[in-house]
Amino acid sequence: MAPHASDDVSVETISAYGVARATVKNTPLSKEEAKKIDDYFKASLYLCLGMLYLKQNPLLQEPLKVEHLKSRLLGHWGSDAGQIFTYIHFNRLIKKYDLNSIFISGPGHGAPAVLSQAYLEGTYSEVYPDKSEDVEGMRRFFKQFSFPGGIGSHATPETPGSLHEGGELGYSISHAFGVVFDNPDLIAVTMVGDGESETGPLATSWHSTKFLNPITDGAVLPVLHLNGYKINNPTVLARISHKEIESLFVGYGWTPYFVEGSDPETMHQAMAATMEKCVTEIRAYQKQARESGKAFRPFWPMIVLRSPKGWTGPRKVDDHYLEGFWRAHQIPLPDVANNIAHLKLLENWMRGYEPEKFFDESGKLIPELKELAPQGNRRMSANPVANGGLLKKPLHMPDFRNYGIEVHRSGTTDAPSMSNMAIFLRDIIAANQTNFRVFGPDETESNKLGAIYQAGKKVWMGEYFEEDADGGNLSFSGRVMEMLSEHTCEGWLEGYTLSGRHGLLNSYEPFIHIIDSMVNQHCKWIEKSQEVEWRAKVASLNILLTATVWRQDHNGFTHQDPGFLDVVANKSPEVVRIYLPPDGNCLLSCMDHCLRSSNYVNVIVADKQNHLQFLDMDAAIEHCTKGVGIWDWASNDQGCEPDLVMASCGDVPTMESLAATALLRENLLELKIRFVNVVDLFKLVPEREHAHGLSDREYSAIFTTDKPVIFNFHSYPWLIHRLTYKRQGQHNLHVRGYKEKGNIDTPLELAIRNQTDRFSLAIDAIDRMPSLGNKGAATREKLLNEQIRCKNEAYENGVDPKLLQEWVWPF
């Protein structure tokens, strides 16, 4: 016996079938308007099936044959009707109220829905002239979909009007809010699939209303599409009561309006009335806030659209459910090439949309339907916001050199690199009050970036307590976006930059892994965008990682993971850049460079604590421009062959490498040591594999081909071996880095655990130089004893010995 639903849920009340049931009861459409909208709906659905199935005979001007079909049938049908239904009804309101809007397809695998609208609106033919509005253009339009040499089956960068692919689910709402921040006239109509609604990132992103200012920002109109099924399972929200759904979204701070059913005639009236209600509410809230000058947080409207999965398709095929069931998710009739009955069923189904009525003999949409779409940039498929590089303006950047840390002698000045850089960021914010924001998961103050609050506080539209005035740094109209959801912050930043603005995400290094996959998807979007001629370059996505592994000794093992660099290094060299500045002036130079760049994902790794400063501003600029270089002041091999190369990458590893170098020079006076520092990690890659890579000759000139190299690295050591694969002399490269050894430690003890401390490095160097013979034995023993003593003192006192804490470069 099947389990029963709870008493307050009846199958009828949550069914996707029947005449429309809606919160808003009006019927605003005339019979003529309703018919035209339904005809446009049918024409769109016809195009969707054409994309899924056809490579020839696009308007079925002859009987459908197997040779007209694609050999491989790929794509998704299930969400198309609901998305088209929403899109068309919002088009009516764009025309009526002259709205500035974009459409974000959360279930982006339903790309035929948005592609059909771009084609019918004429945008597709404008950017791809060979996909013209005629029979041959339609044939090419159909054939290219999910076809080799064509386009993918999601709302990819090739799709006009798209800035959200929707392949990996969960980010539609956060992207939408990122787009409308500082876009006060924009409405982002955002389709949320009920499968997507089960993801963690989507669940947290509903809270974005707590950060939306109705004076300075636009609005997001979510349409939660309950079509009932994922690939092979019911969806959670489609199987719970109205009361639960309403309570859920009221609890999130939304006002849900329901539109449910399958009868086109009544559903068109219900959707038209509901969408108009939502738009007028949005405009009323904005008018109230803007005219009064007082920001507030309304319960913004949203729509819960319940319609059958694969709506308008056959309800059953061979006595199995299709429409309204999981079988409609992808290709609804997958065997048409070898099942004549199903081929005929497909033909009858497609002809049932009456394409001959809506497209003339040449294949062009008839004028009566063409006029339903907005014109020019008011078309959602043509809105420049979705091609944000067209709107991007360069940041007004202060001269970073004016923020430099004075360094009179290398390695002897202790200074707060991150706090100093925060002053630079503060002035960037001050000079760019409408197109630059800083994002982060509740860590801006912790990450020593608090100075930026002088130019822009944290946006907060929730309630305020008296104590918030005492250092809370909250404001209705701030420039810092903080929510303890890395997914939401990253989604906001992605939406913000893709729509033409600039930003920076700061995060604790160990927990950036939470958004590994999001960054991965953004890299893919940027890489593919570079292949699309009409896509303008957008500002780079900039990620600042701090609270780094080597200063997470106090938080312990859970907070020690520098592996995000491995994730980024896997991405295309066309897109990613990684910088590890060794000190404050290099951090300034790197940040300035990244904020000025376009179409990259830039990762900067720098600790937030005070550190030794090594380079004055001029030297830092030279060093960062090169990306890797020999530090003459830390070397003593000038004019002769080095016995050893000491190399480093990262601020803490650099200090330990310098200290190891000093120990060797103090104890083995005859040694000739070259010191090398790497800022730009991809300099290690051969130039044929990365635009920043060194040539083989340049690499050998720095690292030599025949001398031992002790390389102290910020992250996992095997990444350096991977990047330098096949470099001449790689067998002499000995890399030390984090080896997944940690606990509640002192900084030195954590380094000792992972063999990145000065003593381990110096001992390793001695062991790698056979030419020393037995001369290094006494020094080796001395260093080992000193390491043991320091470790024991840390265990006894809880801190590293003062001499180590206050160490400076002695030469």
Helices and strands as residue ranges (DSSP letters): E 21-22, H 31-53, G 66-68, H 80-97, E 100-105, G 108-110, H 111-120, H 123-127, H 135-144, H 172-180, E 186-193, G 196-198, H 200-205, G 206-211, E 219-226, G 237-239, H 242-252, E 254-260, H 264-292, E 300-306, E 316-317, E 320-321, G 326-328, H 340-351, H 355-358, H 367-370, G 376-378, G 384-390, G 400-403, E 413-415, H 417-431, E 436-440, G 450-454, E 458-459, G 466-469, E 474-475, E 480-482, H 486-498, E 502-508, G 509-515, H 516-529, E 541-546, G 549-551, G 557-559, H 564-569, E 576-579, H 584-596, E 601-605, E 611-613, H 617-626, E 628-630, G 632-634, E 644-649, H 651-667, E 673-678, G 681-684, H 696-703, E 709-713, H 718-723, G 730-732, E 733-736, H 747-753, H 758-767, G 770-772, H 777-797, H 802-805
